[in-house]
Amino acid sequence: MAVLADAVVVGAGIGGLAAALALSQRNINVCVIEQADKLRNVGAGVQISANGFRVLTALGIGSACLTSALQVRAIELIDHKSTKTVCELDLEKYNKGLVHLMMHRADLINILFKACVDAGVSFLFGERVMSVLNDPKPEIVTASDRYCPEVVICADGVHSVGRKSLLGQVAPYFTGHVAWRALVPNTTDHPDVARIYMGPKKHVVTYPIRDRSVLNLVLIEERDSWAKESWSEQGDSNALRHSFCEFNLGTDDLLSHVHEPYLWGLFRHPVAQKWHAGGVVLLGDAAHPTLPFMAQGANLALEDAWVLARCLSKTSAQETCLQTYQDMRKKRVERIIAVAEGNAWKYHLTFPPLRWAAHRTMWAMSAVMPGRMVGQFDWIYRYDVTAEP
């Protein structure tokens, strides 16, 4: 049995690395356990909205992220077949002062990792966590050893070992949606905007990343059933093209450039009622998995990381600070998750007269009240978790 650090983070994703960095900057000895043998240049695009960027800035890596990312100038809602713009939300004009980024997930991970190393965080790669115990003290059992830190932060996603330890096995339910994701060359001179192409029972999101040479594609469609919940299931590019053959995604056929798409079913997991026990605490998707329809998964994990680190550094009464962390986060994430869950139907209207009326209404509102349209989610984007005492 060994002691790695005062705090051990399980999972070297965005939330886990941000938590490790925030804790280390508060002079807490941190080790990150990651089952992969090294960080890999894998994944796809991620959107960091202003609420998440404030955390990155407070962690001292905001400028590095700005260098590696593109700023979102606008969000465009587009009819899938005619390509007419139904609604344009001009973020530059009506969200002044807010920074919304589009970047490759691997670029953000690498920035966070480097900052963690510079801050003295240690890493244990290639170590699979088999179980996390919380009675009476936290203990991590891996394939090769056992570790007993003061606190275990489980940032290991929807299949979190720590979540199972705290909550038992809670079966998710299939939402009726599956998601494809792919990276393709930016052959359409796509501007620095996020585009949402809306069609019957389907929608497609496109935006550029890195140096604008690459487009990130996320394609959502409704299905009656799905068995496997995985982020790394290889999909069939021909099946993708067939499913979205009615979508016109610009002057070039972007789907013809898709060769190795990934496909996963979207499952709904309940927000954990209890986020901690015996020095084991959940963070990000481990505590509150969210659907991707508001692009807030990474941003909520960043907010969690900041609040948890601040709570742990303020008091030695561990149970009290972990409960404070949960109390500060739970209502906000529940509200955002509810909005995300109810968002997809707006893009998937099937009855032509209803779809026409809804699109016409969106167009009129964006023309008459553009500031109000952009500002409807100010409670998400203008929230500054780093400003709280």
C-alpha positions in Angstrom: 0.0 0.0 0.0 1.4 3.4 -1.0 0.7 7.1 -0.6 1.0 8.9 -4.0 -0.1 12.4 -2.8 -2.5 14.2 -0.6 -5.0 14.3 -3.4 -5.3 11.8 -6.2 -7.3 12.6 -9.4 -8.6 9.7 -11.4 -8.7 10.6 -15.1 -6.6 12.9 -17.2 -9.4 14.6 -19.1 -10.2 18.3 -19.1 -11.9 18.3 -15.7 -9.3 16.1 -14.0 -6.4 18.1 -15.3 -8.0 21.4 -14.4 -8.7 20.1 -10.8 -5.1 18.9 -10.5 -3.8 22.2 -11.7 -6.1 24.3 -9.4 -5.2 22.2 -6.4 -1.4 22.3 -7.1 -1.6 26.1 -7.4 -3.1 26.1 -3.9 -0.1 24.1 -2.6 -1.8 20.7 -2.4 0.3 17.7 -3.4 -1.5 16.1 -6.4 -1.1 13.0 -8.4 -3.2 12.1 -11.5 -3.9 8.4 -12.3 -4.7 7.7 -16.0 -5.3 4.3 -17.5 -3.9 5.3 -20.9 -0.2 4.8 -21.2 0.2 8.4 -22.4 -1.7 11.4 -23.6 -2.7 10.9 -27.2 -3.6 13.4 -30.0 -7.1 12.0 -30.3 -10.6 13.4 -30.0 -12.4 16.1 -31.8 -13.5 19.7 -31.4 -14.6 21.2 -28.1 -16.4 24.5 -27.4 -15.2 26.5 -24.5 -17.8 29.2 -23.7 -17.1 32.3 -21.6 -17.9 30.7 -18.3 -15.3 28.0 -18.9 -12.7 30.3 -20.4 -12.8 32.4 -17.2 -11.6 29.3 -15.3 -8.8 28.7 -17.8 -7.8 32.4 -17.5 -7.8 32.1 -13.7 -5.6 29.0 -14.0 -3.1 31.0 -15.9 -3.5 29.3 -19.3 -6.0 31.6 -21.0 -3.5 33.1 -23.3 -2.1 29.7 -24.4 -5.7 28.6 -25.2 -6.3 31.8 -27.2 -3.2 31.0 -29.3 -4.4 27.4 -30.0 -8.1 28.2 -30.5 -10.5 30.2 -32.7 -13.0 32.6 -31.3 -16.6 32.0 -32.2 -18.0 35.1 -34.0 -21.5 33.9 -34.3 -23.9 31.0 -34.2 -25.9 30.3 -37.3 -29.0 28.2 -37.5 -29.5 27.0 -41.1 -32.2 25.0 -43.0 -30.7 21.6 -43.9 -31.8 21.6 -47.5 -32.1 25.1 -48.7 -29.1 26.3 -46.7 -31.0 29.5 -45.9 -30.0 31.1 -42.6 -32.9 30.8 -40.3 -31.3 32.8 -37.4 -27.9 34.3 -36.8 -26.7 35.1 -33.3 -23.9 37.7 -33.5 -21.7 37.0 -30.5 -19.2 39.7 -31.5 -21.8 42.4 -31.4 -24.2 41.3 -28.7 -21.8 39.3 -26.4 -19.1 41.9 -26.2 -16.5 41.1 -23.6 -17.2 37.4 -23.6 -14.7 34.9 -25.1 -16.1 31.7 -26.7 -13.5 29.3 -28.2 -13.5 26.5 -30.6 -10.5 24.2 -30.3 -9.3 20.6 -30.6 -9.8 18.7 -27.4 -6.2 17.4 -27.6 -4.8 20.9 -27.8 -6.6 21.9 -24.6 -5.5 18.7 -22.9 -1.9 19.3 -23.8 -2.0 22.9 -22.5 -3.5 21.7 -19.2 -1.0 18.8 -19.0 2.0 21.1 -19.5 0.7 23.6 -16.9 0.2 20.7 -14.4 3.8 19.4 -14.9 5.1 22.9 -14.5 3.1 23.2 -11.2 4.5 20.0 -9.8 1.6 17.6 -10.4 2.8 14.0 -10.7 1.3 11.5 -13.1 0.8 7.7 -13.1 0.0 6.6 -16.6 -1.0 3.1 -17.7 -2.6 2.3 -14.4 -6.2 1.1 -14.4 -8.3 1.9 -11.4 -10.3 -1.2 -10.4 -12.2 0.2 -7.5 -12.5 3.2 -5.2 -13.3 2.7 -1.6 -14.7 5.3 0.8 -15.3 3.6 4.1 -14.0 5.0 6.4 -11.1 6.6 4.4 -10.5 6.9 0.6 -8.6 4.1 -1.0 -7.8 3.4 -4.6 -7.2 -0.1 -5.9 -5.5 -0.4 -9.2 -4.3 -3.3 -11.2 -0.9 -3.3 -9.5 -1.3 -1.5 -6.1 -3.4 0.3 -3.5 -3.2 3.9 -2.6 -4.5 5.9 0.4 -4.6 9.7 -0.2 -6.5 12.2 1.8 -9.0 12.7 -1.0 -9.8 11.0 -4.2 -11.3 13.1 -7.1 -13.1 10.9 -9.6 -13.0 12.8 -12.9 -13.3 9.6 -15.0 -16.5 10.2 -17.0 -19.9 8.6 -17.3 -18.5 5.1 -16.5 -16.7 6.4 -13.3 -15.5 3.8 -10.9 -16.0 6.3 -8.1 -19.6 7.0 -9.1 -20.3 3.2 -8.9 -18.7 3.2 -5.4 -20.9 6.0 -4.2 -24.2 5.3 -6.0 -24.1 1.6 -7.0 -25.0 0.6 -10.5 -27.6 3.0 -11.9 -28.7 2.1 -15.4 -29.0 5.1 -17.8 -31.7 5.3 -20.4 -31.4 5.8 -24.1 -32.5 9.2 -25.2 -33.5 8.2 -28.8 -30.5 10.0 -30.3 -27.1 8.9 -31.6 -24.2 11.1 -32.4 -21.6 10.9 -35.1 -18.4 12.9 -35.0 -15.7 13.4 -37.5 -12.9 15.8 -38.5 -12.6 16.8 -42.2 -10.6 19.3 -44.2 -12.0 22.8 -44.3 -12.6 22.8 -48.1 -15.5 25.3 -47.8 -13.6 28.3 -46.3 -15.9 27.9 -43.3 -15.8 31.2 -41.3 -15.2 31.3 -37.5 -18.8 30.5 -36.6 -20.7 27.5 -35.3 -23.3 26.4 -37.8 -26.3 24.2 -36.9 -28.1 22.7 -39.9 -31.6 21.7 -38.8 -33.5 18.9 -40.5 -36.3 16.4 -39.7 -35.2 14.2 -36.8 -31.6 15.2 -37.4 -29.1 18.1 -37.1 -25.5 18.8 -38.0 -23.1 21.1 -36.2 -19.9 22.3 -38.0 -17.1 24.6 -36.9 -13.4 25.1 -37.7 -10.6 24.3 -35.3 -6.8 24.7 -35.1 -5.6 26.9 -37.9 -9.0 26.7 -39.8 -7.7 23.8 -41.9 -9.9 21.4 -40.1 -13.7 21.2 -39.6 -15.3 19.5 -36.6 -18.5 17.7 -37.5 -21.1 16.5 -35.0 -24.2 14.8 -36.6 -27.2 13.9 -34.4 -30.0 11.6 -35.5 -33.0 10.0 -33.9 -33.2 6.2 -33.6 -35.5 3.8 -31.9 -32.9 1.8 -30.1 -29.2 1.6 -29.3 -27.2 -0.8 -27.2 -23.7 0.5 -26.6 -22.6 3.7 -24.9 -19.1 4.4 -26.0 -17.1 7.4 -27.3 -14.8 5.3 -29.4 -17.1 3.1 -31.5 -16.0 3.2 -35.1 -18.9 4.1 -37.4 -19.4 3.4 -41.1 -18.8 6.4 -43.3 -21.1 5.2 -46.0 -23.9 4.7 -43.5 -23.3 8.2 -42.3 -23.5 9.7 -45.8 -26.7 7.7 -46.5 -28.3 8.9 -43.3 -27.6 12.6 -43.9 -27.8 12.5 -47.7 -30.5 15.3 -47.7 -28.3 17.7 -45.9 -26.6 20.4 -48.0 -23.5 21.5 -46.0 -22.1 24.1 -48.3 -20.4 24.4 -51.7 -18.4 21.2 -51.2 -19.8 17.9 -50.1 -18.2 17.7 -46.7 -19.6 14.3 -46.0 -17.6 12.9 -48.9 -14.4 13.7 -46.9 -15.5 11.6 -43.9 -13.6 8.4 -43.7 -13.3 7.4 -40.0 -16.3 8.7 -38.1 -17.1 7.7 -34.6 -20.6 6.9 -33.5 -22.1 6.7 -30.0 -25.6 6.5 -28.4 -26.7 9.3 -26.2 -27.8 8.0 -22.8 -29.2 10.0 -20.0 -27.7 9.5 -16.6 -29.2 11.1 -13.6 -27.3 13.8 -11.7 -25.8 12.2 -8.7 -27.8 12.9 -5.5 -24.6 12.4 -3.4 -21.3 13.7 -4.9 -19.0 12.6 -2.1 -18.5 10.1 0.8 -15.5 9.3 2.9 -13.1 11.5 1.1 -14.2 10.3 -2.4 -15.7 13.1 -4.6 -17.1 13.2 -8.1 -16.4 15.8 -10.7 -17.7 16.6 -14.2 -19.5 13.8 -16.1 -18.9 11.4 -13.1 -21.3 13.6 -11.1 -23.5 15.1 -13.7 -23.4 13.7 -17.3 -24.9 16.0 -19.8 -26.2 15.7 -23.3 -24.2 17.7 -25.9 -27.0 20.1 -27.0 -25.6 23.1 -25.1 -21.9 22.3 -25.5 -21.5 22.6 -21.7 -19.9 19.4 -20.6 -16.3 20.6 -20.6 -17.3 24.0 -19.2 -19.2 22.5 -16.3 -16.2 20.3 -15.5 -13.9 23.4 -15.5 -16.3 25.2 -13.1 -16.4 22.1 -10.9 -12.6 21.9 -10.8 -12.3 25.5 -9.6 -14.9 25.3 -6.9 -13.7 22.0 -5.6 -10.1 23.2 -5.4 -11.2 26.4 -3.6 -13.3 24.4 -1.1 -10.5 21.9 -0.3 -8.0 24.7 0.3 -10.2 26.7 2.6 -10.8 24.2 5.5 -9.4 21.1 7.0 -13.0 19.8 7.7 -13.1 17.6 4.6 -16.7 16.5 4.8 -17.8 20.1 5.2 -15.9 21.4 2.3 -17.0 18.6 0.0 -20.6 19.2 0.9 -20.1 22.9 0.2 -18.7 22.0 -3.2 -21.8 20.0 -4.0 -24.2 22.7 -2.7 -22.5 25.3 -4.8 -22.7 23.3 -8.0 -25.7 21.0 -8.0 -28.6 23.4 -8.8 -26.6 25.1 -11.6 -25.7 21.9 -13.3 -29.2 20.5 -13.0 -30.6 23.6 -14.6 -28.1 23.6 -17.5 -28.6 19.8 -18.1 -32.4 20.3 -18.2 -32.0 23.0 -20.9 -29.6 20.8 -22.9 -32.0 17.8 -22.7 -34.9 19.9 -24.0 -33.0 21.6 -26.8 -32.7 18.9 -29.5 -36.4 18.9 -30.5 -36.1 22.5 -31.7 -33.7 21.4 -34.4 -35.5 18.2 -35.4 -39.1 19.4 -36.3 -40.7 17.1 -38.9 -44.1 18.5 -39.6 -43.5 21.0 -42.5 -46.0 23.7 -41.5 -44.7 23.6 -37.9 -41.1 23.7 -39.0 -41.8 26.6 -41.3 -43.6 28.5 -38.5 -40.8 27.8 -36.0 -38.1 28.9 -38.4 -40.0 32.0 -39.3 -40.4 32.9 -35.6 -36.7 32.4 -35.0 -35.9 34.6 -38.0 -38.2 37.3 -36.9 -36.9 37.3 -33.3 -33.3 37.5 -34.5 -34.1 40.4 -36.8 -36.2 42.4 -34.3 -34.6 41.4 -31.0 -31.1 40.1 -31.8 -29.7 41.2 -28.4 -32.4 39.4 -26.5 -31.9 36.2 -28.6 -28.2 36.2 -27.9 -28.7 37.2 -24.2 -31.2 34.4 -23.4 -28.3 32.3 -22.0 -26.5 35.1 -20.2 -27.1 33.2 -17.0 -24.8 30.4 -18.4 -22.1 32.4 -20.2 -21.8 35.5 -18.0 -21.5 33.4 -14.8 -18.1 33.8 -13.3 -17.3 31.0 -10.9 -13.8 32.4 -10.2 -15.3 35.6 -8.7 -17.2 33.9 -6.0 -15.7 34.1 -2.5 
